[in-house]
Amino acid sequence: MDSLPTSATNGPGFTAETDTEPHARLKFDLDVDLCVIGAGLAGLSVALEAAQAGLSVAVLESGRIGWGASGHNLGTVMPGYGVPIPDLIERVGLDHASALWGLTREGMEIVRARASDEAVADVGLSDGALEVSNIDIGDRLVARLQTLGVDFGSEVEGWATDKVRDVLRTDRYFHGIYYPTAFQIDGRGYLRGLERLARRAGARVFEETPAVEIDFSGIRKRIFTPTARLRASDIVLAGSVHLGTPSRRVAETLLPVWRAAALTAPLGDRLPEAIGFTGSIADTDGVDHYRIVGGDRLLWASGETTFEVAPARLEGIVRRRIRNVFPQLGEVAIDRSFSAAVGVTVHGMPQIGELRPGLWVASGFGRNGLATTAIAARLIARGLTHADERWKLFAPFDLVWAGGRIGRIVGQGVYLAAREGALAAGALARYRERASARTRIKTEQAEIKREARRARVELLRAAERSNAAMRRPVPPPPE
């Protein structure tokens, strides 16, 4: 995939690369305080936090930095998790859920601060995110705003249907929730910036260096690679579905999900006629997630599969969704398409914490956003250096086997059923809206006709009274 300058696209996976050769592979034995396996967003964040806390850190990446899901994200940074709020509250209680939500707000602040560091190239930060509903849920919106704003302490605004449609010119959406403190960045640019920050803090990052075996016995763990061995007091498993044999237990708890995403060709003056919102937009059913990049392009993700499919084969899904949601844009050309496997847990929450003495996990971030990778790293690093036990807030979300191939088949079926159900519900909501509008118009027309008839009757009566007065004999003047 060719790269475009960040200024031209501001999209994931399209940042101009400055270092085309691989970084160093590990070819010598090494002793460190902490070994991080996986150099994605979570792994590099852990390395940065730990190195800044004074630990010696080595990061092992089996491929190239950014080759997986971390290098192909839409760059939206907002509070919350991929689990519906009622489900989260039901599982852990309101106070616990509120504390977890607060962690993501802290994660947002971490990402924003790092994005402004001089070591991080311009990541095209833009503010605001809008969550829109495919159905008319005005009553539920009030309850959700109560939970988010009062119980969870998030800055949110409820948008009525008219306000949503004023900036998104489509009848597909009804009410919305606006997150003014949310923001967007160039995901790959941020990832590369994390690497520079981690290296500057003293972490050593080795690419194309897979961990092929781990010996957990003893105080000092041993990690074997094809060309060298490491010893470390602690290990953090920060990979996803590609963790491999040494971390099979964690990898098998993750359902691999590929989400189709594409960057359109420039749309020119057509785009502002359809979309007047510069932040990211996502619907509550998870069908579409998109934003404007580079001023006149759309970066759009839609469609998921638990089995790998070439991105080019998924372009049709994105084109159809754009055409269905914004028909005024017509047929759009796709400039680039991409997909990467994210790891989704059975319970939907990230896996963060200590599995056994000296072995930590930071994984399962699929559908949970950038902010969770940042806060996971801080919790683990401070757990290692400051005895901070806030990571235990994630203890209820243990490692659960994802079901292997059968789980992938079931997961695909569940996703398709949910997607089709959401689309059908949206179509029904729009039908009811149109039917209600037709009924309202008919009622108004009938009322106008009734008023017209009443007015005609009054005019006739007035005319009759006037005629009767004119026919009445005029009495003679008094003598």
KEDO-263421 format. One line per 4 residues: number of its first residue (from 1); for each residue x, y, z of C-alpha. Coordinates in pm, 1 decimal, m for minus. Layout:
# KEDO-263421
NUM) X:Y:Z  ...;
This chain:
# KEDO-263421
1) 0.0:0.0:0.0  146.7:332.6:m104.9  161.7:609.5:153.8  22.2:958.7:131.1;
5) 140.3:1257.8:332.0  m43.7:1311.3:657.6  m152.5:1656.3:546.6  m326.4:1502.2:249.7;
9) m517.9:1229.7:427.3  m494.1:1245.8:803.8  m602.8:883.5:800.3  m475.7:562.5:957.0;
13) m210.4:372.8:772.9  m130.4:659.0:537.3  130.8:860.1:722.7  441.7:922.0:519.4;
17) 716.0:683.2:634.0  1063.8:819.3:702.7  1238.1:491.2:786.1  1187.0:226.2:520.5;
21) 1441.9:m23.2:661.0  1352.8:m247.9:955.4  1476.0:m149.2:1296.6  1731.8:m372.5:1461.5;
25) 1653.3:m733.5:1540.8  1766.6:m865.7:1875.3  2088.2:m1060.0:1810.7  2247.3:m1060.8:2156.2;
29) 2144.5:m1177.1:2503.3  1996.5:m908.1:2719.4  1893.7:m854.9:3083.4  1617.9:m601.3:3157.7;
33) 1366.2:m517.2:3427.6  1071.0:m549.1:3189.2  1013.5:m730.7:2861.3  712.4:m618.1:2657.5;
37) 588.5:m855.6:2388.3  412.5:m662.7:2114.4  494.9:m317.0:1978.8  147.9:m190.6:1904.0;
41) m30.5:94.1:2080.8  m53.6:m94.3:2410.4  300.4:m234.4:2405.5  471.5:92.7:2317.5;
45) 258.8:276.6:2574.4  365.8:28.8:2844.8  730.6:62.8:2737.6  710.2:441.8:2751.7;
49) 545.3:451.5:3095.8  783.2:193.1:3243.7  1095.5:356.8:3099.2  985.3:696.3:3228.9;
53) 945.2:531.9:3571.5  1310.0:423.3:3561.0  1283.3:60.4:3450.4  1506.1:m89.7:3182.6;
57) 1272.5:m206.0:2905.2  1299.9:m421.6:2594.6  1014.8:m454.2:2344.5  989.8:m755.1:2112.4;
61) 782.9:m723.9:1795.0  742.5:m1027.7:1571.3  679.6:m813.5:1262.2  709.0:m444.1:1187.6;
65) 569.6:m171.8:1407.4  223.2:m80.2:1288.2  167.4:m385.3:1066.7  m140.1:m496.1:1263.6;
69) m451.4:m333.8:1402.2  m259.6:m59.0:1585.6  m135.9:79.0:1254.7  m481.0:67.3:1095.3;
73) m717.6:242.6:1333.8  m946.2:538.8:1272.7  m781.9:745.8:1544.9  m1094.8:833.1:1745.5;
77) m1021.9:906.6:2111.8  m1329.6:915.8:2334.0  m1446.9:785.5:2672.3  m1599.1:445.7:2726.7;
81) m1571.8:85.5:2615.8  m1721.3:m133.9:2349.3  m1969.4:m281.8:2599.5  m2320.3:m129.7:2624.0;
85) m2343.8:80.3:2939.7  m2641.8:m111.8:3088.4  m2450.4:m439.4:3046.4  m2142.3:m292.7:3215.2;
89) m2345.3:m162.5:3509.8  m2532.2:m491.8:3542.8  m2203.6:m681.4:3561.3  m2004.0:m470.4:3807.4;
93) m2245.4:m218.0:3957.7  m2283.0:156.0:3903.5  m1990.8:275.2:4119.2  m1747.4:24.6:3968.6;
97) m1865.4:107.1:3614.4  m1823.9:478.4:3687.3  m1466.6:418.8:3807.1  m1386.5:222.0:3490.3;
101) m1535.2:498.8:3277.7  m1324.5:754.7:3461.3  m1012.3:562.4:3364.8  m1088.9:613.6:2996.1;
105) m1120.0:987.5:3051.2  m774.7:976.5:3209.8  m655.5:778.5:2907.8  m787.9:1051.8:2678.7;
109) m584.5:1312.6:2864.7  m272.9:1096.2:2830.0  m318.2:1062.3:2453.7  m389.3:1433.0:2407.1;
113) m76.6:1527.7:2603.3  140.7:1288.6:2403.6  m6.6:1406.6:2073.2  118.4:1758.0:2154.6;
117) 474.0:1641.9:2234.2  737.8:1765.6:1992.9  857.1:1407.3:1939.7  519.5:1322.1:1788.4;
121) 477.0:1447.0:1433.4  168.0:1648.9:1343.3  m118.7:1406.4:1393.4  m390.5:1641.3:1267.3;
125) m584.2:1657.3:1593.3  m949.0:1760.8:1555.1  m1212.8:1784.5:1825.8  m1557.5:1639.0:1885.8;
129) m1734.4:1308.0:1833.6  m2099.8:1240.3:1761.2  m2282.6:918.7:1842.2  m2605.7:898.6:1643.9;
133) m2903.8:668.1:1669.2  m3050.1:474.0:1378.0  m3388.5:470.1:1551.3  m3599.5:722.2:1740.0;
137) m3499.4:671.2:2106.2  m3572.2:1008.3:2262.0  m3684.9:855.8:2592.3  m3377.7:633.1:2623.3;
141) m3152.8:923.3:2525.8  m3250.8:1110.6:2841.5  m3160.6:810.9:3057.9  m2828.2:765.3:2876.3;
145) m2741.7:1132.6:2918.8  m2821.9:1101.1:3290.3  m2582.7:807.4:3323.0  m2303.2:962.1:3118.2;
149) m2324.5:1315.3:3250.5  m2424.2:1266.9:3614.2  m2323.2:914.2:3714.2  m2007.1:891.6:3501.6;
153) m1909.7:1260.0:3500.2  m1853.9:1284.1:3124.2  m1906.8:1600.5:2922.5  m2194.4:1522.5:2687.9;
157) m2472.0:1704.7:2505.1  m2797.3:1558.8:2382.6  m2884.5:1652.3:2026.7  m3240.3:1645.6:1897.3;
161) m3311.8:1490.5:1558.1  m3332.1:1828.9:1385.6  m2988.7:1929.5:1515.1  m2834.8:1598.7:1406.3;
165) m2983.1:1632.4:1058.2  m2865.7:1989.7:1034.6  m2504.0:1865.2:1023.0  m2564.6:1516.3:877.7;
169) m2802.3:1563.4:585.7  m2965.5:1223.4:586.6  m3287.2:1072.7:719.6  m3091.2:774.7:852.9;
173) m3026.1:932.7:1190.8  m3243.9:1054.6:1472.4  m3115.7:1171.3:1813.3  m2748.1:1198.9:1899.0;
177) m2500.4:1242.1:2182.2  m2216.0:1487.3:2131.0  m1884.4:1440.4:2313.9  m1709.5:1780.9:2303.4;
181) m1389.1:1656.6:2469.6  m1341.5:1363.2:2230.9  m1094.1:1406.3:1947.1  m935.5:1242.0:1644.5;
185) m572.8:1189.5:1546.6  m378.1:1021.0:1270.5  m350.3:675.4:1426.5  m29.1:565.5:1260.0;
189) 136.8:900.7:1316.4  57.3:866.9:1685.3  194.8:511.5:1689.6  524.3:624.6:1537.3;
193) 536.0:909.6:1784.8  490.2:662.7:2070.7  788.3:467.2:1942.2  1004.6:779.9:1936.7;
197) 893.8:876.5:2287.1  964.2:527.2:2420.3  1310.8:518.7:2262.8  1383.6:865.9:2396.5;
201) 1287.5:743.8:2745.7  1538.2:458.2:2714.5  1324.7:164.3:2596.4  1485.3:m64.5:2337.9;
205) 1254.6:m177.6:2057.6  1337.8:m481.2:1842.6  1142.1:m558.6:1527.6  1112.9:m892.3:1349.9;
209) 1204.7:m1058.8:1679.2  932.8:m1302.3:1786.8  924.5:m1457.6:2131.6  919.3:m1830.5:2057.9;
213) 927.1:m1959.6:2416.0  894.1:m1823.7:2769.6  1019.8:m1988.4:3087.8  820.5:m1847.1:3379.1;
217) 1005.5:m2037.6:3650.8  1221.5:m1840.7:3890.0  1224.8:m1477.1:3985.7  1390.0:m1386.0:3655.0;
221) 1182.5:m1501.9:3358.4  1357.8:m1616.5:3043.7  1234.3:m1521.9:2696.3  1373.7:m1704.2:2394.0;
225) 1386.7:m1553.2:2044.6  1529.7:m1713.2:1727.0  1865.6:m1538.7:1776.0  1895.3:m1437.1:2141.0;
229) 1766.0:m1476.6:2496.4  1637.6:m1221.8:2744.0  1598.2:m1228.1:3117.5  1343.2:m1003.5:3283.6;
233) 1180.0:m961.1:3622.0  844.8:m893.5:3460.1  679.2:m961.5:3126.4  384.8:m779.8:2969.4;
237) 188.7:m960.9:2698.9  75.0:m666.2:2490.4  m6.6:m840.1:2165.6  m337.4:m942.0:2016.4;
241) m449.0:m1240.9:1811.9  m93.8:m1283.4:1679.2  73.7:m1337.3:2018.7  175.4:m1688.6:1916.2;
245) 280.5:m2005.4:2095.8  436.6:m1857.1:2414.3  114.3:m1668.0:2485.9  m137.3:m1915.9:2349.0;
249) m355.3:m1886.8:2656.8  m410.7:m1515.0:2593.9  m435.8:m1541.9:2215.0  m710.0:m1804.6:2241.9;
253) m926.0:m1568.3:2447.1  m944.2:m1325.4:2154.8  m1186.5:m1348.1:1865.2  m1014.8:m1210.0:1552.7;
257) m1233.2:m952.8:1379.6  m1150.8:m778.4:1053.1  m1334.2:m450.5:988.8  m1347.0:m306.6:638.9;
261) m1229.6:52.5:608.7  m1160.6:276.4:313.5  m1044.1:623.8:225.8  m1236.7:786.8:m56.3;
265) m1092.6:992.6:m336.4  m1142.4:1370.7:m296.5  m1515.4:1451.2:m302.6  m1485.6:1825.1:m358.6;
269) m1791.9:2043.6:m304.5  m2021.6:1743.1:m270.8  m1893.7:1660.1:77.4  m1997.1:1974.0:273.2;
273) m2342.5:1946.2:116.3  m2382.2:1611.4:292.4  m2170.4:1640.0:609.7  m2119.4:1954.0:813.9;
277) m1949.0:1794.5:1114.9  m1568.9:1778.2:1134.0  m1536.7:1524.1:1415.7  m1595.4:1150.3:1402.9;
281) m1942.2:1000.3:1362.9  m2052.7:656.8:1477.8  m2396.7:503.0:1508.2  m2509.4:336.6:1828.9;
285) m2548.1:m0.9:1654.4  m2184.6:m10.8:1539.4  m2273.5:m33.5:1169.7  m2075.7:270.1:1049.2;
289) m1788.6:481.7:1181.6  m1651.8:766.5:969.8  m1505.9:1114.6:956.9  m1377.9:1374.9:714.6;
293) m1001.7:1373.2:657.8  m787.6:1604.9:453.5  m1080.3:1843.8:409.9  m1256.8:1664.0:125.0;
297) m1225.6:1288.1:179.9  m1416.8:1038.7:388.0  m1250.1:777.3:603.2  m1521.5:515.2:652.5;
301) m1534.1:181.0:833.8  m1823.3:m59.3:798.6  m1869.3:m432.3:791.7  m1697.4:m696.2:1003.9;
305) m1590.8:m1053.2:950.0  m1427.3:m1310.3:1175.5  m1244.8:m1458.4:875.6  m979.0:m1269.0:685.1;
309) m1085.4:m1116.8:354.6  m874.0:m903.5:123.1  m953.0:m533.2:183.8  m1026.3:m475.2:m186.0;
313) m1310.4:m728.3:m167.1  m1468.9:m528.2:113.1  m1462.8:m194.3:m70.8  m1808.4:m260.3:m210.3;
317) m1951.1:m271.4:144.2  m1812.7:72.5:221.1  m1927.8:221.2:m109.1  m2281.1:88.0:m59.6;
321) m2297.5:221.3:295.1  m2184.5:569.0:185.4  m2440.2:565.2:m97.1  m2720.1:446.6:131.8;
325) m2650.8:696.4:408.7  m2566.6:995.5:187.6  m2722.9:936.9:m156.2  m2646.6:1297.4:m254.3;
329) m2277.7:1201.5:m274.9  m2353.1:960.9:m558.9  m2097.9:695.7:m647.1  m1770.8:760.3:m465.1;
333) m1431.0:636.6:m574.2  m1217.2:452.3:m320.1  m856.0:565.2:m304.0  m727.6:318.2:m42.0;
337) m878.7:30.3:151.4  m743.7:m161.7:447.4  m832.3:m402.1:725.0  m647.2:m562.0:1013.3;
341) m745.1:m816.7:1273.8  m839.8:m677.5:1613.0  m879.6:m901.2:1916.1  m1228.4:m894.9:2067.6;
345) m1287.6:m1062.7:2402.4  m1593.8:m1269.8:2486.7  m1703.5:m1016.5:2749.8  m1612.6:m720.8:2526.7;
349) m1380.8:m552.0:2777.7  m1001.6:m520.8:2758.8  m781.3:m761.0:2954.3  m558.3:m562.1:3187.0;
353) m370.0:m681.2:3493.9  m138.5:m939.4:3647.6  m202.5:m1301.4:3549.8  58.3:m1444.3:3786.3;
357) 354.8:m1293.7:3971.2  568.9:m1119.1:3711.5  335.0:m1186.0:3417.6  104.2:m905.5:3303.9;
361) m143.0:m869.2:3019.3  m258.0:m567.4:2820.1  m472.8:m704.6:2540.8  m824.5:m734.0:2398.9;
365) m858.9:m370.6:2293.1  m1075.4:m443.1:1989.7  m1375.5:m201.6:1989.5  m1244.7:m36.2:2307.6;
369) m1059.5:259.2:2160.5  m727.1:435.0:2184.4  m781.1:575.8:2532.6  m792.0:227.6:2686.8;
373) m444.4:140.3:2556.3  m302.5:452.1:2719.7  m461.9:396.4:3059.2  m378.1:23.4:3055.5;
377) m10.5:112.1:3019.0  m21.8:359.4:3304.3  m199.0:114.6:3535.7  51.7:m162.5:3464.5;
381) 358.4:61.6:3490.2  241.1:206.3:3819.8  146.7:m138.5:3939.6  508.1:m236.8:3879.8;
385) 671.6:71.8:4028.0  423.8:231.2:4270.5  213.5:m60.5:4399.5  m87.1:104.9:4232.2;
389) m367.3:m150.8:4233.2  m622.0:29.9:4018.9  m563.2:m235.8:3753.9  m775.1:m461.3:3974.2;
393) m1081.4:m271.0:3851.2  m1051.7:m498.0:3545.9  m1037.0:m815.7:3755.8  m1403.1:m911.0:3680.2;
397) m1308.1:m943.7:3312.6  m1096.6:m1255.1:3322.7  m949.6:m1461.2:3039.5  m1235.1:m1649.2:2869.9;
401) m1174.3:m1890.7:2583.4  m1316.6:m1748.9:2259.0  m1418.7:m2089.2:2119.0  m1160.1:m2139.4:1846.4;
405) m1294.5:m2187.1:1494.5  m1644.3:m2265.6:1621.0  m1635.4:m1940.4:1813.5  m1543.9:m1754.0:1496.4;
409) m1834.5:m1910.0:1308.2  m2075.8:m1829.1:1589.3  m1932.9:m1479.9:1622.2  m1981.1:m1416.1:1251.3;
413) m2340.6:m1532.6:1274.5  m2410.7:m1315.5:1577.3  m2255.4:m1012.0:1407.5  m2453.0:m1060.4:1085.7;
417) m2776.6:m1108.6:1278.7  m2710.5:m796.4:1486.0  m2618.2:m592.6:1178.3  m2923.8:m703.0:982.4;
421) m3139.8:m642.8:1288.9  m3000.3:m290.9:1327.7  m3053.7:m212.4:959.4  m3409.2:m349.4:972.1;
425) m3486.6:m150.1:1286.9  m3353.1:162.9:1120.2  m3563.8:103.0:809.1  m3873.5:49.4:1026.1;
429) m3801.0:368.0:1223.4  m3773.2:570.2:902.3  m4095.9:413.4:768.4  m4276.9:505.6:1088.1;
433) m4137.3:858.1:1069.4  m4260.8:896.3:712.8  m4596.9:742.9:802.2  m4624.3:975.4:1100.1;
437) m4535.7:1269.4:876.9  m4801.6:1165.3:623.2  m5058.1:1128.1:900.7  m4960.8:1466.1:1042.0;
441) m4989.7:1626.7:699.6  m5329.8:1467.1:643.2  m5444.8:1583.7:985.9  m5321.1:1935.6:918.0;
445) m5486.6:1938.1:575.2  m5815.3:1815.8:724.5  m5795.8:2085.2:992.2  m5729.1:2348.3:725.4;
449) m6033.9:2226.3:532.0  m6247.1:2237.2:847.4  m6128.2:2590.2:920.3  m6201.2:2689.3:560.5;
453) m6554.0:2545.2:586.0  m6613.0:2726.7:915.8  m6485.0:3048.0:760.3  m6719.5:3007.0:458.7;
457) m7014.9:2942.7:688.8  m6933.5:3253.1:891.0  m6903.2:3458.1:572.4  m7240.1:3331.6:446.9;
461) m7403.8:3407.6:779.2  m7250.9:3752.9:784.8  m7373.8:3812.3:430.1  m7722.4:3698.8:523.1;
465) m7727.3:3929.3:822.6  m7611.9:4215.5:602.7  m7880.2:4141.8:338.4  m8148.5:4115.9:603.7;
469) m8045.2:4451.2:745.1  m8062.2:4608.2:399.3  m8417.4:4469.2:338.5  m8548.7:4589.5:676.9;
473) m8782.5:4895.0:629.4  m8638.4:5222.4:736.9  m8863.3:5387.0:999.8  m8990.2:5740.5:915.1;
477) m8814.6:6025.8:1087.5  m8992.6:6156.4:1395.9  m9229.4:6456.2:1344.5;
